[in-house]
Amino acid sequence: MGRIKFGTDGWRAVISEDFTFENVEIVAQAIADFIKAQKKPIYRKKKIVIGYDTRFLSDKYAEIMSSVLAANGIKVVLSDKPSPTPSVCVYIADKKFSGGVMITASHNPASYNGIKYKGFFAGSAGSNIIDAIEKKLYKSKVKKIDFKDAVKKKKVVLEDIVGLQIKYIKKYANMTKLKKAKLKVLVDSMNGTGGKYFSEILKGTGIKLDYMYAEKNPGFNNRPPEPNEKHLQEIMGRMKKGKYDLGVATDGDSDRLAIVDEKGNVLSGHRLMALLVKHLYENRKKKGGVIQTICGTGLINNMCKDYGIKQYETRVGFKYICDMMIKKDILVGGEETGGVGFKGYVPERDGFLSALLIMELLVSSKKPLSKIVSDMSKKYGSYVYEREDMIFPEAKRKKLMNGLKKNPLKKVLNKEVVQIKDYDGTKFICKDGSWLLIRFSGTEPKLRIYSETSSKKESLKVLEFGRKYALGLM
């Protein structure tokens, strides 16, 4: 039987290898044991909401999870259809549930599935919760109840949890402004849970929507549902030809977003987040701090200095951002991969809400998206972020990490290194503000190399330099 190992954002594994029915039952039992062991009043309700994505067997895994939790005396509300991850979090917040489970492997290839656990605070569970669940693995015998019997006895209740998320989004967004909008938007749902939900959210507005890959397809049309430039070539091409104002692409579980401008350029997650900070601060006049991860951009640093906004930095993983959003007055918290959370909403990413706020920005600015981005670069500087992932043998990880500590770089491509951060991988920051980061993924067996400079050419050079440096330390 394959091993169960939780990473940065829950447990992900290859279907039928490690991700088996039996292992899902074991994780479900560990979650049940964790909930039953908690002393906080919120856990006394023993109520959990479960969602699932469009992957192969996700609905079956969700039924297994429901059956085990129900057999352990935990009341379960199960989504009646594939649902975005944020819908689980919104449901927890609205109903004051003990927590939630999402069956998804997010942006991973079709061969993967996974389990995300969401806390009673309606966001990604931190290490304290995940570690506690991991410690319960294999500790007690799995209790099961027949799924149909559980539904019949109302121990498991099937419900539309997506409708509640849409209600929350429409309450947060400025629907009055969007009603008057005359935008043409192309949506790539990447065969994930995004489907055609934008039509439901934007019904009655002046926004015209066209869709790509909105149908359910567990194979994701042979591309991972990860919205980055590599996987969005088709929408980029159509944006160039179709006279659209905006292109949006949601990932497999719709908590993350990529946007494409009217010229067919995919904007980095950094630029997406910068635009959202700009809109909420300048147009919506909202206040609060901004959180980025260690992979964050100098663009947002400059913006925050200009606005007089407090800045925070965390390790990679939205659970760290979520924790900060709960504890501090945070306006926007986000990752370089396009996952962004907002003050006044649940402390979780929501690709739908991010898209609506970008649409609001376009209406408010009365400028093409490329012009807004260009103006932002002129004011705050040009920052080009790049990333390269490489499969890395587990046995050589320790050697590389030790090498990074013992032989830290003093220069990156002849630029002096003036600061080193090593709380999540190792980040070398140069005198001119450019940087190189080398770290291991918390969700996949990969080494990630990141860079940011003032040009794409230079950033790619830094990546290549970083790759050779890492390989030389093996």
Secondary structure as UniProt FT lines:
FT   TURN            8..9
FT   STRAND          10..15
FT   TURN            16..18
FT   HELIX           21..37
FT   HELIX           41..44
FT   STRAND          47..52
FT   TURN            56..57
FT   HELIX           58..71
FT   TURN            72..73
FT   STRAND          75..79
FT   HELIX           85..95
FT   STRAND          99..103
FT   TURN            106..107
FT   TURN            110..111
FT   STRAND          112..118
FT   TURN            120..121
FT   HELIX           127..136
FT   TURN            137..138
FT   HELIX           147..152
FT   TURN            153..154
FT   STRAND          156..159
FT   HELIX           162..172
FT   HELIX           175..179
FT   STRAND          184..188
FT   TURN            190..191
FT   TURN            193..196
FT   HELIX           197..201
FT   TURN            202..204
FT   STRAND          208..212
FT   TURN            218..219
FT   HELIX           220..222
FT   HELIX           229..231
FT   HELIX           233..242
FT   STRAND          246..250
FT   TURN            252..253
FT   STRAND          257..260
FT   TURN            262..263
FT   HELIX           269..278
FT   HELIX           279..283
FT   STRAND          289..293
FT   TURN            294..295
FT   HELIX           298..307
FT   STRAND          311..314
FT   HELIX           318..327
FT   STRAND          330..334
FT   TURN            336..337
FT   STRAND          340..342
FT   TURN            343..344
FT   HELIX           351..365
FT   HELIX           369..380
FT   STRAND          384..391
FT   HELIX           394..396
FT   HELIX           397..406
FT   STRAND          411..412
FT   TURN            413..414
FT   STRAND          415..421
FT   STRAND          426..430
FT   TURN            431..432
FT   STRAND          435..440
FT   STRAND          446..453
FT   HELIX           456..473
//
